[in-house]
Amino acid sequence: MISSVLRANGYNVLEAPDGATALRLFERERERVDLILTDVAMPRMNGRELAERVSELRGACPVVFMSGYMEDPFVESVVNGNACFLRKPFTAQSLVDVIRRNLERGRAVGKRPPEPT
């Protein structure tokens, strides 16, 4: 559902079934990746570990965390901190709004230059 919504709104999407596969995909495609959307709880590598490893590989890359487990200590720290968080369940419009806002914010602080038009 998430990939379909994002594609329908003009985004290119790379998908991975777990954190370890996502990291390998990022290693191959890092120059094409403008934002990471990750669940907090995933098999083989959780969202926090994925975000930390991505940061080690390329530095600043906007990350949006999502979860339905509000009792998780990491989720609480994300919600109370400055990281971007999307609480499940969410609407298609809220997903698109969060992605757009974080891509714009990433570009505004120089994390990735805008694509030429």
Order of alpha helices (4+ residues) and beta strands (2+ residues): alpha-alpha-beta-alpha-beta-alpha-beta-alpha
